[in-house]
Amino acid sequence: MLAHISTLLVLSAAFAGSLVPVASAAPAGAALQARDFYAPSPTLPDASTVWTVGQQGIVAWDQSKVPSTATDIPWVDLYKTSPYGSAEYVTTLASDVDPQPGQVSVEVPDVAPDTDYFVMVGAWGQSSTHFEIIAA
């Protein structure tokens, strides 16, 4: 019985030692770049918007609400509402977007025409209303 307890203690110590990090994600001495991500609520597209496949579409947000320190919107993604009501990711329309202008122009991807598309900007929940995409 004592041998089993000793074995467990040795194994526990070995496991605990394996949890110590052995590498750093950043090279030694490397300075990290300060970035202030921003996730605005989109104002465009809206319910009256119709995008055409292959053309340019505008995704916009209220520029007056963008903090002066905001440097980046990580992504602008296109989603579609499924027949079951869930959000289905379609594609990324833009990434690493400058938030200061209050909008970004995107190429409308080749997707099936429908009225259940919406965009999310930088974070889950920051989404537009549903809008339509039509064929070229």
Helices and strands as residue ranges (DSSP letters): H 2-18, E 42-44, E 50-52, E 56-61, G 63-65, E 73-81, E 87-97, E 103-107, E 114-121, E 131-134
